[in-house]
């Protein structure tokens, strides 16, 4: 299914860029008996439902005109905002998230934990700096990038 994601990403990038939006992510997943092609787009200040519909219409038209069809099975096309808890996937996402509250999931435990929430303080090629609240005390953690399974913005309660 990576091939579908690659093809759709290549088709979607110029559409999204023409409207000065950012293509955050593309996924093609099976949920139950149905397939879903999902695009997540964003822009400073957030994306509107009308902007999602615009990208959906333009991408749908492009996909309908490709021969042979890169997606032979039936699927649902969904274009949406990545939401308040936007995933951090690209290097630019991480750099933009500095000084923001984030959730980091790890491949293996570090200090007895597989996930941390805190303020992202620094980003380098090899490490992430994270300021966490540990039992009422602020502590600076250094997390090796190779240990990060997933990262996203988080909402602080």
Secondary structure, 3 states (H helix, E strand, C coil): CHHHHHHHHHHHHHHHHHCCCEEEEEEEEEECCEEEEEEEEECCCCCCHHHHHHHHHHHHHHHHCCCCCCCCCCCEEEEEECCCCCECCCHHHHHHCCCCEEEEEEEEEECCEEEEEEEEEEECCCEEEEEEEECCEEEEEEEEHHHEEEEEECCCC
